[in-house]
Amino acid sequence: MAEADEFLESIWQSMTDAATLPGHGLSLMNVATIGRNGGPRARSVILRDFARSPERLCFATHALSEKVAEIRANSAVAATCYDRKRSLQLRFEGTATIIADDAERWRAWQRLAPHSQQQYVSLATPGAPLTTHEPLEDDASTAFQRFAWISLELRSLEWLALSTAPHTRWQFELLSSGWNGQRVIP
Ligand SMILES: Cc1cc2nc3c(=O)[nH]c(=O)nc-3n(C[C@H](O)[C@H](O)[C@H](O)COP(=O)(O)O)c2cc1C
């Protein structure tokens, strides 16, 4: 296997580990969308799944959150992860999809811990002004309806490790023939 292919396989393994091993250094992603005013908006989300063929990163969010409306309007999304222990940054670009298939949504929902499912019981809209001191209304029976499962299908990625001297930087791009990668100047 060529060096770039081997390296890419090790990246996919890292993303599988990040999505499955609690506390993994790469499990918190910074996801950037195009805001509805045309400017960039970024926020942290937990990487919940990594799948192959095509390679995609998945995260959970509230269906009424701003990012869902932004992805509906413009599916171009970038993401970064940083593993502090390994001084390692991964950057991703691709196309996000709000998964509509209920069976797939349900499988993802069932993998959430109870405290994560709890984030969806409120009937209030995230980001709306908090105008009352009364407790907000909850409905656990409809929580699943407010759960959105987002898949970011990758078109390019970049690996940057600052733990080596010199630093190591690789770029990969998905072409019609498959993933193509090269080492670049850090
Ligand atoms: C450590 C951490 C993890 C988070 N994980 C998620 C997540 O998995 N999904 C999510 O929707 N928001 C998550 N958030 C909250 C988001 O960063 C953001 O504040 C929220 O989703 C609203 O973003 P939006 O207005 O751009 O939609 C997390 C925040 C922190 C600090």
The ligand as an SDF file (V2000), in Angstrom:
LIG
                    3D

 31 33  0  0  0  0  0  0  0  0999 V2000
  -18.3490   20.4180   25.0410 C   0  0  0  0  0  0  0  0  0  0  0  0
  -19.5530   20.7990   24.2000 C   0  0  0  0  0  0  0  0  0  0  0  0
  -20.1760   19.8190   23.4580 C   0  0  0  0  0  0  0  0  0  0  0  0
  -21.3010   20.1420   22.6950 C   0  0  0  0  0  0  0  0  0  0  0  0
  -21.8910   19.1600   21.9360 N   0  0  0  0  0  0  0  0  0  0  0  0
  -22.9490   19.4790   21.1530 C   0  0  0  0  0  0  0  0  0  0  0  0
  -23.5240   18.4970   20.2940 C   0  0  0  0  0  0  0  0  0  0  0  0
  -23.0890   17.3320   20.2080 O   0  0  0  0  0  0  0  0  0  0  0  0
  -24.5920   18.8720   19.5370 N   0  0  0  0  0  0  0  0  0  0  0  0
  -25.0950   20.1540   19.5820 C   0  0  0  0  0  0  0  0  0  0  0  0
  -26.0520   20.4270   18.8700 O   0  0  0  0  0  0  0  0  0  0  0  0
  -24.5530   21.1000   20.3700 N   0  0  0  0  0  0  0  0  0  0  0  0
  -23.4980   20.8000   21.1430 C   0  0  0  0  0  0  0  0  0  0  0  0
  -22.9280   21.7530   21.9510 N   0  0  0  0  0  0  0  0  0  0  0  0
  -23.5270   23.1200   21.9540 C   0  0  0  0  0  0  0  0  0  0  0  0
  -23.1030   23.8560   20.6620 C   0  0  0  0  0  0  0  0  0  0  0  0
  -21.7340   24.2180   20.7540 O   0  0  0  0  0  0  0  0  0  0  0  0
  -23.9740   25.1050   20.3780 C   0  0  0  0  0  0  0  0  0  0  0  0
  -23.8750   26.0030   21.4590 O   0  0  0  0  0  0  0  0  0  0  0  0
  -25.4390   24.7520   20.1570 C   0  0  0  0  0  0  0  0  0  0  0  0
  -25.5690   23.5460   19.4210 O   0  0  0  0  0  0  0  0  0  0  0  0
  -26.1580   25.8710   19.4090 C   0  0  0  0  0  0  0  0  0  0  0  0
  -25.5260   26.0680   18.1650 O   0  0  0  0  0  0  0  0  0  0  0  0
  -26.2640   26.7380   16.9020 P   0  0  0  0  0  0  0  0  0  0  0  0
  -26.9900   27.9470   17.4270 O   0  0  0  0  0  0  0  0  0  0  0  0
  -25.1680   27.1280   15.9790 O   0  0  0  0  0  0  0  0  0  0  0  0
  -27.2030   25.7280   16.3160 O   0  0  0  0  0  0  0  0  0  0  0  0
  -21.8060   21.4640   22.6920 C   0  0  0  0  0  0  0  0  0  0  0  0
  -21.1470   22.4420   23.4330 C   0  0  0  0  0  0  0  0  0  0  0  0
  -20.0480   22.1160   24.1810 C   0  0  0  0  0  0  0  0  0  0  0  0
  -19.3700   23.2110   24.9690 C   0  0  0  0  0  0  0  0  0  0  0  0
  1  2  1  0
  2  3  1  0
  2 30  2  0
  3  4  2  0
  4  5  1  0
  4 28  1  0
  5  6  2  0
  6  7  1  0
  6 13  1  0
  7  8  2  0
  7  9  1  0
  9 10  1  0
 10 11  2  0
 10 12  1  0
 12 13  2  0
 13 14  1  0
 14 15  1  0
 14 28  1  0
 15 16  1  0
 16 17  1  0
 16 18  1  0
 18 19  1  0
 18 20  1  0
 20 21  1  0
 20 22  1  0
 22 23  1  0
 23 24  1  0
 24 25  2  0
 24 26  1  0
 24 27  1  0
 28 29  2  0
 29 30  1  0
 30 31  1  0
M  END
$$$$
